[in-house]
Amino acid sequence: MGKTLSAVSMAYTEYFKRLVLIEAIEMTLKDKKWTDCIEDLCKKFNISPKFAEGQLQEAVGIYQEEGEEAYRAPLKITSNNHLNFPYTHFDPQYFLEHLEDEELSECILILDEAYIYLDARSGSTKLNKLFSYFIGQTRKRGVNLYICTHHRDVLDKRLRRAINVRGTCRFNKGPVEEGKPINRRRYNWATVTFTNVDTGQERRVRFYGPAFWHLYSTEERVPLLRRQMEVSL
């Protein structure tokens, strides 16, 4: 439990940080006072002064490097789950339509239930091969790919070989008895242990479920491909 929650939480966090950064860059271009910038960012985005100052410092660095042409495009999120913040919906038709253009570039791509597209037992299919070709190009395309699956063994080996960081999720679900208080410090947290595949270095990240559940449906199922439903009886 906690795979989709973690992926959506990470994607939204990066999206939100980009929104704050864009606003901070605009403030830098207007040459506003440092303290006024921090105060305005805190009011507009309901964030802490420490976070606001960090984004403002990054904005100053970008401005010093890029000047008036400082990069201010919002972060693109693409997902095969429906999300409640700006994103592009991913499905096989979208994938085939944009495999050769720039739509699937410079973005975060969330693939929930990834074995549907890259099953270890269907490596010879055309769609599977196209997906594996795309996986090999993600670095050149500037794509951060978030793969959600129950176990990596069910995925095509070409995808497994391309994984840089592997995350193992644990979710501590809160009590459901009516009227029983839920200890926020203890319950409804997803804990993800990320392991760098090359170095073996680990780091642990926690996400509080209720803060992100409104961004997606926890009941949504990723539909199977049409060819997967073509079974002769």
ZAFI-104904 format. One line per 4 residues: number of its first residue (from 1); their letters; for each residue z, y, x of N, C-alpha, C. Coordinates in nm, 3 decimals. Layout:
residues N
NUM> A> Z/Y/X/Z/Y/X/Z/Y/X; ...
end
This chain:
residues 233
1> MGKT> 0.000/-0.120/0.083/0.000/0.000/0.000/0.000/0.125/0.087; -0.061/0.231/0.036/-0.059/0.359/0.104/-0.186/0.396/0.178; -0.287/0.309/0.175/-0.410/0.335/0.252/-0.485/0.456/0.197; -0.514/0.454/0.067/-0.589/0.564/0.006/-0.508/0.693/0.010
5> LSAV> -0.379/0.682/-0.018/-0.292/0.799/-0.010/-0.299/0.863/0.128; -0.293/0.782/0.231/-0.295/0.834/0.368/-0.428/0.900/0.400; -0.539/0.834/0.361/-0.672/0.889/0.391/-0.694/1.022/0.319; -0.660/1.027/0.190/-0.678/1.150/0.113/-0.586/1.260/0.166
9> SMAY> -0.463/1.223/0.201/-0.367/1.321/0.253/-0.418/1.383/0.382; -0.469/1.300/0.473/-0.521/1.351/0.600/-0.643/1.441/0.578; -0.733/1.396/0.489/-0.853/1.476/0.463/-0.817/1.610/0.401; -0.726/1.609/0.303/-0.689/1.734/0.237/-0.616/1.827/0.333
13> TEYF> -0.531/1.772/0.419/-0.459/1.853/0.516/-0.557/1.925/0.609; -0.659/1.852/0.656/-0.760/1.915/0.743/-0.840/2.020/0.666; -0.873/1.990/0.539/-0.945/2.085/0.454/-0.862/2.212/0.434; -0.734/2.196/0.403/-0.646/2.309/0.379/-0.628/2.392/0.506
17> KRLV> -0.611/2.326/0.620/-0.597/2.397/0.746/-0.721/2.481/0.775; -0.840/2.429/0.740/-0.963/2.506/0.761/-0.966/2.629/0.671; -0.918/2.616/0.545/-0.913/2.732/0.456/-0.826/2.842/0.515; -0.709/2.803/0.565/-0.618/2.901/0.625/-0.681/2.962/0.749
21> LIEA> -0.748/2.878/0.829/-0.811/2.926/0.951/-0.921/3.027/0.921; -1.001/3.000/0.818/-1.109/3.093/0.781/-1.051/3.229/0.743; -0.944/3.227/0.665/-0.879/3.353/0.626/-0.821/3.423/0.748; -0.764/3.345/0.840/-0.708/3.404/0.962/-0.816/3.469/1.048
25> IEMT> -0.934/3.405/1.053/-1.045/3.463/1.129/-1.089/3.595/1.066; -1.095/3.598/0.932/-1.133/3.722/0.863/-1.034/3.834/0.897; -0.905/3.799/0.901/-0.803/3.899/0.935/-0.819/3.947/1.079; -0.853/3.854/1.167/-0.874/3.890/1.308/-0.990/3.987/1.323
29> LKDK> -1.097/3.963/1.247/-1.213/4.052/1.252/-1.181/4.191/1.200; -1.084/4.199/1.107/-1.045/4.330/1.052/-0.941/4.399/1.139; -0.897/4.329/1.244/-0.803/4.388/1.340/-0.672/4.430/1.273; -0.619/4.344/1.185/-0.493/4.373/1.118/-0.376/4.347/1.213
33> KWTD> -0.261/4.404/1.181/-0.141/4.380/1.261/-0.101/4.233/1.252; -0.047/4.182/1.364/-0.010/4.040/1.372/0.091/4.003/1.264; 0.195/4.083/1.250/0.299/4.052/1.152/0.245/4.059/1.008; 0.155/4.153/0.983/0.095/4.165/0.850/0.008/4.043/0.819
37> CIED> -0.065/3.996/0.919/-0.150/3.878/0.902/-0.065/3.756/0.864; 0.043/3.736/0.936/0.130/3.621/0.908/0.188/3.631/0.768; 0.235/3.750/0.732/0.293/3.770/0.599/0.190/3.744/0.489; 0.068/3.795/0.507/-0.037/3.777/0.406/-0.077/3.630/0.393
41> LCKK> -0.087/3.558/0.505/-0.122/3.417/0.501/-0.014/3.337/0.428; 0.112/3.368/0.455/0.222/3.297/0.389/0.218/3.319/0.238; 0.190/3.442/0.196/0.185/3.471/0.053/0.066/3.403/-0.015; -0.049/3.408/0.049/-0.171/3.356/-0.015/-0.171/3.204/-0.025
45> FNIS> -0.121/3.136/0.080/-0.130/2.990/0.083/0.005/2.920/0.067; 0.112/2.999/0.049/0.246/2.942/0.034/0.280/2.849/0.150; 0.266/2.900/0.270/0.291/2.822/0.392/0.403/2.888/0.472; 0.451/2.817/0.572/0.558/2.868/0.655/0.504/2.967/0.758
49> PKFA> 0.586/3.061/0.803/0.542/3.154/0.908/0.498/3.083/1.035; 0.561/2.972/1.068/0.525/2.898/1.189/0.382/2.843/1.178; 0.350/2.784/1.062/0.215/2.731/1.042/0.113/2.843/1.041; 0.147/2.953/0.973/0.056/3.069/0.966/0.028/3.124/1.105
53> EGQL> 0.131/3.134/1.188/0.112/3.187/1.322/0.026/3.094/1.407; 0.045/2.964/1.389/-0.038/2.868/1.464/-0.185/2.880/1.430; -0.216/2.894/1.301/-0.355/2.909/1.259/-0.411/3.043/1.305; -0.328/3.145/1.306/-0.372/3.276/1.351/-0.404/3.275/1.501
57> QEAV> -0.322/3.206/1.578/-0.348/3.194/1.721/-0.480/3.121/1.747; -0.506/3.016/1.667/-0.633/2.945/1.680/-0.750/3.036/1.643; -0.730/3.117/1.539/-0.835/3.210/1.496/-0.868/3.311/1.605; -0.766/3.361/1.672/-0.788/3.457/1.782/-0.869/3.393/1.893
61> GIYQ> -0.836/3.266/1.926/-0.911/3.195/2.029/-1.058/3.179/1.991; -1.084/3.145/1.864/-1.222/3.130/1.817/-1.295/3.263/1.822; -1.225/3.369/1.781/-1.288/3.501/1.783/-1.321/3.546/1.925; -1.231/3.520/2.019/-1.255/3.558/2.158/-1.375/3.484/2.216
65> EEGE> -1.396/3.362/2.169/-1.506/3.280/2.221/-1.638/3.309/2.150; -1.632/3.333/2.020/-1.755/3.344/1.940/-1.782/3.484/1.886; -1.682/3.574/1.892/-1.703/3.711/1.847/-1.730/3.722/1.698; -1.814/3.817/1.661/-1.843/3.844/1.520/-1.908/3.725/1.449
69> EAYR> -1.966/3.635/1.525/-2.032/3.518/1.467/-1.938/3.398/1.460; -1.809/3.422/1.462/-1.710/3.314/1.460/-1.737/3.218/1.344; -1.730/3.089/1.373/-1.762/2.985/1.276/-1.661/2.988/1.161; -1.712/3.004/1.036/-1.622/3.017/0.922/-1.667/2.931/0.804
73> APLK> -1.735/2.822/0.830/-1.777/2.733/0.721/-1.661/2.644/0.678; -1.643/2.621/0.547/-1.537/2.529/0.502/-1.565/2.387/0.548; -1.460/2.309/0.560/-1.473/2.170/0.603/-1.532/2.086/0.490; -1.634/2.007/0.520/-1.695/1.921/0.419/-1.616/1.790/0.408
77> ITSN> -1.586/1.752/0.286/-1.522/1.624/0.258/-1.618/1.542/0.173; -1.642/1.419/0.213/-1.726/1.327/0.137/-1.645/1.201/0.112; -1.648/1.150/-0.011/-1.561/1.038/-0.044/-1.622/0.953/-0.154; -1.598/0.820/-0.148/-1.641/0.734/-0.258/-1.534/0.724/-0.366
81> NHLN> -1.420/0.789/-0.348/-1.323/0.810/-0.454/-1.340/0.951/-0.508; -1.314/0.969/-0.637/-1.320/1.103/-0.694/-1.195/1.180/-0.654; -1.216/1.302/-0.605/-1.106/1.385/-0.556/-1.094/1.513/-0.638; -0.974/1.567/-0.645/-0.949/1.688/-0.723/-0.943/1.813/-0.635
85> FPYT> -1.026/1.817/-0.534/-1.050/1.938/-0.456/-1.194/1.929/-0.407; -1.256/2.038/-0.361/-1.400/2.036/-0.330/-1.440/1.923/-0.237; -1.536/1.843/-0.283/-1.584/1.729/-0.206/-1.722/1.690/-0.257; -1.788/1.602/-0.184/-1.915/1.544/-0.226/-1.893/1.395/-0.251
89> HFDP> -1.940/1.349/-0.368/-1.918/1.208/-0.401/-2.017/1.119/-0.328; -1.965/1.014/-0.268/-2.045/0.919/-0.190/-2.067/0.792/-0.270; -2.192/0.747/-0.276/-2.226/0.616/-0.330/-2.352/0.570/-0.257; -2.395/0.445/-0.277/-2.512/0.395/-0.203/-2.637/0.480/-0.222
93> QYFL> -2.658/0.534/-0.343/-2.777/0.617/-0.366/-2.770/0.744/-0.283; -2.655/0.809/-0.281/-2.637/0.929/-0.199/-2.658/0.896/-0.052; -2.605/0.783/-0.010/-2.618/0.742/0.130/-2.765/0.725/0.169; -2.843/0.656/0.085/-2.984/0.633/0.117/-3.066/0.762/0.112
97> EHLE> -3.029/0.852/0.021/-3.103/0.978/0.008/-3.081/1.070/0.128; -2.966/1.060/0.192/-2.931/1.156/0.296/-2.909/1.093/0.434; -2.950/0.970/0.449/-2.930/0.903/0.576/-3.005/0.971/0.691; -3.118/1.035/0.658/-3.200/1.094/0.763/-3.195/1.247/0.767
101> DEEL> -3.110/1.308/0.685/-3.097/1.453/0.693/-2.958/1.490/0.744; -2.917/1.614/0.724/-2.792/1.664/0.782/-2.676/1.665/0.684; -2.696/1.612/0.563/-2.587/1.613/0.465/-2.468/1.529/0.513; -2.497/1.417/0.576/-2.392/1.330/0.627/-2.363/1.364/0.773
105> SECI> -2.332/1.489/0.797/-2.300/1.538/0.931/-2.187/1.640/0.921; -2.110/1.653/1.030/-2.001/1.752/1.039/-1.913/1.746/0.915; -1.854/1.630/0.890/-1.771/1.614/0.772/-1.666/1.506/0.795; -1.574/1.496/0.701/-1.484/1.381/0.693/-1.538/1.292/0.583
109> LILD> -1.558/1.165/0.614/-1.610/1.069/0.517/-1.503/0.963/0.491; -1.459/0.954/0.366/-1.361/0.853/0.325/-1.435/0.738/0.257; -1.420/0.619/0.313/-1.476/0.498/0.251/-1.362/0.406/0.212; -1.322/0.414/0.085/-1.218/0.326/0.034/-1.281/0.190/0.002
113> EAYI> -1.204/0.083/0.020/-1.255/-0.054/0.000/-1.385/-0.072/0.077; -1.383/-0.044/0.205/-1.504/-0.037/0.287/-1.579/-0.170/0.297; -1.510/-0.281/0.271/-1.577/-0.411/0.280/-1.690/-0.424/0.178; -1.687/-0.342/0.072/-1.794/-0.345/-0.028/-1.928/-0.310/0.036
117> YLDA> -1.925/-0.220/0.136/-2.048/-0.176/0.202/-2.075/-0.253/0.330; -1.970/-0.300/0.397/-1.987/-0.362/0.529/-1.906/-0.491/0.537; -1.936/-0.582/0.449/-1.865/-0.710/0.447/-1.904/-0.794/0.568; -1.806/-0.861/0.625/-1.830/-0.942/0.745/-1.925/-1.057/0.718
121> RSGS> -1.940/-1.098/0.593/-2.022/-1.215/0.560/-2.161/-1.178/0.511; -2.197/-1.051/0.512/-2.329/-1.012/0.462/-2.402/-0.922/0.560; -2.389/-0.954/0.688/-2.446/-0.870/0.792/-2.598/-0.865/0.793; -2.665/-0.960/0.728/-2.811/-0.965/0.733/-2.878/-0.880/0.626
125> TKLN> -2.801/-0.826/0.529/-2.862/-0.747/0.424/-2.909/-0.612/0.478; -3.011/-0.555/0.415/-3.066/-0.428/0.462/-2.964/-0.316/0.453; -2.891/-0.310/0.339/-2.794/-0.203/0.322/-2.683/-0.213/0.425; -2.639/-0.334/0.452/-2.535/-0.354/0.553/-2.582/-0.307/0.690
129> KLFS> -2.706/-0.338/0.724/-2.761/-0.295/0.853/-2.772/-0.143/0.860; -2.815/-0.080/0.751/-2.826/0.066/0.750/-2.689/0.130/0.767; -2.589/0.074/0.701/-2.454/0.126/0.717/-2.407/0.111/0.862; -2.437/-0.003/0.922/-2.394/-0.024/1.060/-2.467/0.071/1.155
133> YFIG> -2.595/0.101/1.127/-2.668/0.198/1.209/-2.602/0.336/1.197; -2.566/0.372/1.073/-2.500/0.500/1.051/-2.367/0.507/1.124; -2.290/0.398/1.121/-2.161/0.394/1.191/-2.181/0.425/1.339; -2.288/0.371/1.397/-2.315/0.395/1.538/-2.351/0.538/1.570
137> QTRK> -2.388/0.617/1.468/-2.429/0.756/1.488/-2.322/0.858/1.449; -2.206/0.811/1.402/-2.106/0.904/1.348/-2.061/1.006/1.451; -2.046/0.965/1.577/-2.001/1.062/1.679/-2.104/1.172/1.699; -2.233/1.133/1.707/-2.338/1.233/1.725/-2.352/1.323/1.602
141> RGVN> -2.319/1.269/1.487/-2.327/1.347/1.363/-2.204/1.435/1.341; -2.099/1.415/1.419/-1.975/1.489/1.399/-1.899/1.445/1.276; -1.904/1.315/1.246/-1.839/1.260/1.128/-1.708/1.192/1.167; -1.599/1.232/1.102/-1.473/1.160/1.114/-1.467/1.061/0.999
145> LYIC> -1.475/0.934/1.030/-1.485/0.830/0.929/-1.348/0.766/0.905; -1.301/0.776/0.781/-1.174/0.713/0.742/-1.207/0.587/0.662; -1.178/0.472/0.721/-1.207/0.343/0.659/-1.079/0.286/0.599; -1.083/0.248/0.472/-0.967/0.185/0.408/-1.004/0.041/0.371
149> THHR> -0.924/-0.053/0.417/-0.948/-0.194/0.386/-0.817/-0.269/0.402; -0.808/-0.386/0.340/-0.684/-0.464/0.348/-0.665/-0.527/0.485; -0.776/-0.564/0.549/-0.768/-0.623/0.683/-0.901/-0.602/0.752; -0.898/-0.572/0.880/-1.022/-0.542/0.951/-1.111/-0.665/0.967
153> DVLD> -1.057/-0.786/0.954/-1.138/-0.907/0.970/-1.245/-0.920/0.862; -1.226/-0.852/0.747/-1.325/-0.863/0.639/-1.442/-0.768/0.662; -1.435/-0.685/0.765/-1.541/-0.588/0.793/-1.642/-0.643/0.893; -1.764/-0.594/0.885/-1.869/-0.630/0.979/-1.822/-0.601/1.123
157> KRLR> -1.853/-0.690/1.213/-1.801/-0.677/1.351/-1.852/-0.551/1.420; -1.970/-0.502/1.381/-2.021/-0.380/1.443/-1.936/-0.259/1.404; -1.880/-0.263/1.284/-1.787/-0.158/1.244/-1.654/-0.176/1.318; -1.607/-0.298/1.328/-1.479/-0.322/1.398/-1.487/-0.274/1.542
161> RAIN> -1.601/-0.292/1.606/-1.617/-0.250/1.746/-1.623/-0.099/1.761; -1.654/-0.028/1.653/-1.667/0.118/1.659/-1.535/0.189/1.630; -1.432/0.115/1.592/-1.304/0.176/1.555/-1.233/0.229/1.680; -1.195/0.356/1.674/-1.119/0.419/1.782/-0.969/0.411/1.759
165> VRGT> -0.930/0.435/1.633/-0.788/0.438/1.598/-0.766/0.350/1.475; -0.669/0.263/1.484/-0.636/0.174/1.373/-0.501/0.213/1.315; -0.494/0.224/1.184/-0.369/0.261/1.118/-0.317/0.148/1.031; -0.189/0.121/1.039/-0.123/0.021/0.956/-0.027/0.092/0.862
169> CRFN> -0.045/0.072/0.731/0.030/0.147/0.631/0.146/0.066/0.573; 0.253/0.136/0.545/0.366/0.083/0.470/0.407/0.188/0.368; 0.432/0.145/0.244/0.469/0.240/0.139/0.600/0.195/0.074; 0.696/0.286/0.069/0.826/0.258/0.011/0.832/0.319/-0.128
173> KGPV> 0.799/0.240/-0.228/0.790/0.290/-0.365/0.929/0.315/-0.422; 0.941/0.425/-0.498/1.069/0.462/-0.555/1.105/0.379/-0.676; 1.234/0.381/-0.717/1.279/0.307/-0.835/1.212/0.359/-0.960; 1.186/0.269/-1.056/1.115/0.308/-1.178/1.206/0.305/-1.300
177> EEGK> 1.333/0.268/-1.283/1.424/0.264/-1.397/1.440/0.403/-1.457; 1.434/0.411/-1.589/1.443/0.539/-1.657/1.578/0.606/-1.631; 1.575/0.731/-1.596/1.697/0.806/-1.574/1.761/0.787/-1.439; 1.704/0.698/-1.357/1.763/0.676/-1.225/1.705/0.775/-1.126
181> PINR> 1.788/0.848/-1.056/1.735/0.948/-0.961/1.661/0.883/-0.845; 1.559/0.953/-0.799/1.480/0.904/-0.685/1.517/0.987/-0.562; 1.557/0.919/-0.459/1.592/0.985/-0.333/1.464/1.021/-0.260; 1.432/1.152/-0.257/1.305/1.195/-0.197/1.298/1.157/-0.049
185> RRYN> 1.409/1.162/0.021/1.407/1.132/0.163/1.375/0.986/0.191; 1.396/0.901/0.092/1.382/0.758/0.114/1.260/0.697/0.048; 1.228/0.741/-0.074/1.126/0.674/-0.154/0.994/0.751/-0.161; 0.887/0.676/-0.195/0.753/0.730/-0.219/0.689/0.793/-0.097
189> WATV> 0.722/0.740/0.019/0.660/0.784/0.145/0.567/0.674/0.197; 0.449/0.714/0.240/0.360/0.624/0.312/0.381/0.647/0.461; 0.412/0.543/0.533/0.431/0.553/0.678/0.315/0.481/0.746; 0.242/0.553/0.829/0.126/0.496/0.895/0.148/0.496/1.046
193> TFTN> 0.134/0.377/1.105/0.141/0.365/1.251/-0.001/0.361/1.304; -0.042/0.465/1.374/-0.176/0.474/1.431/-0.174/0.423/1.575; -0.270/0.337/1.607/-0.280/0.281/1.741/-0.416/0.315/1.800; -0.417/0.378/1.915/-0.541/0.404/1.987/-0.592/0.271/2.043
197> VDTG> -0.709/0.228/1.998/-0.761/0.097/2.036/-0.785/0.087/2.185; -0.824/0.196/2.249/-0.857/0.194/2.392/-0.733/0.197/2.481; -0.634/0.278/2.443/-0.517/0.298/2.531/-0.394/0.222/2.484; -0.392/0.182/2.356/-0.274/0.116/2.302/-0.162/0.212/2.264
201> QERR> -0.183/0.341/2.284/-0.081/0.440/2.250/-0.063/0.449/2.099; 0.062/0.460/2.054/0.093/0.463/1.913/0.157/0.595/1.873; 0.134/0.634/1.749/0.206/0.747/1.690/0.225/0.719/1.542; 0.330/0.770/1.487/0.363/0.743/1.347/0.358/0.871/1.265
205> VRFY> 0.296/0.862/1.147/0.281/0.977/1.057/0.329/0.935/0.919; 0.395/1.027/0.849/0.444/0.999/0.715/0.384/1.097/0.614; 0.352/1.045/0.494/0.297/1.127/0.387/0.381/1.105/0.262; 0.422/1.216/0.198/0.502/1.207/0.076/0.407/1.198/-0.043
209> GPAF> 0.404/1.083/-0.109/0.310/1.054/-0.217/0.300/1.159/-0.326; 0.413/1.199/-0.389/0.404/1.295/-0.500/0.339/1.428/-0.462; 0.336/1.462/-0.336/0.272/1.588/-0.294/0.121/1.578/-0.295; 0.067/1.454/-0.300/-0.078/1.435/-0.289/-0.138/1.354/-0.403
213> WHLY> -0.057/1.293/-0.488/-0.111/1.207/-0.594/-0.202/1.281/-0.690; -0.180/1.411/-0.708/-0.263/1.487/-0.801/-0.405/1.508/-0.748; -0.429/1.474/-0.622/-0.560/1.497/-0.562/-0.660/1.385/-0.590; -0.613/1.272/-0.642/-0.702/1.159/-0.669/-0.635/1.069/-0.771
217> STEE> -0.710/0.972/-0.823/-0.654/0.877/-0.918/-0.612/0.750/-0.844; -0.484/0.716/-0.857/-0.434/0.596/-0.790/-0.486/0.469/-0.858; -0.544/0.483/-0.979/-0.594/0.367/-1.054/-0.745/0.345/-1.036; -0.813/0.437/-0.968/-0.959/0.426/-0.957/-1.001/0.305/-0.875
221> RVPL> -1.103/0.236/-0.922/-1.160/0.123/-0.849/-1.298/0.160/-0.798; -1.324/0.128/-0.674/-1.457/0.152/-0.617/-1.551/0.048/-0.676; -1.661/0.090/-0.742/-1.751/-0.007/-0.805/-1.824/-0.093/-0.703; -1.848/-0.218/-0.741/-1.926/-0.307/-0.657/-2.073/-0.266/-0.660
225> LRRQ> -2.147/-0.309/-0.560/-2.290/-0.281/-0.556/-2.362/-0.370/-0.657; -2.475/-0.319/-0.706/-2.548/-0.393/-0.809/-2.589/-0.532/-0.761; -2.634/-0.540/-0.636/-2.679/-0.671/-0.585/-2.562/-0.768/-0.573; -2.440/-0.716/-0.558/-2.325/-0.805/-0.548/-2.291/-0.869/-0.681
229> MEVS> -2.341/-0.810/-0.789/-2.316/-0.865/-0.922/-2.427/-0.958/-0.970; -2.533/-0.971/-0.889/-2.644/-1.059/-0.927/-2.612/-1.201/-0.884; -2.552/-1.276/-0.975/-2.509/-1.413/-0.945/-2.579/-1.509/-1.041; -2.639/-1.613/-0.985/-2.705/-1.715/-1.067/-2.602/-1.820/-1.108
233> L> -2.591/-1.844/-1.238/-2.496/-1.943/-1.289/-2.568/-2.071/-1.328
end
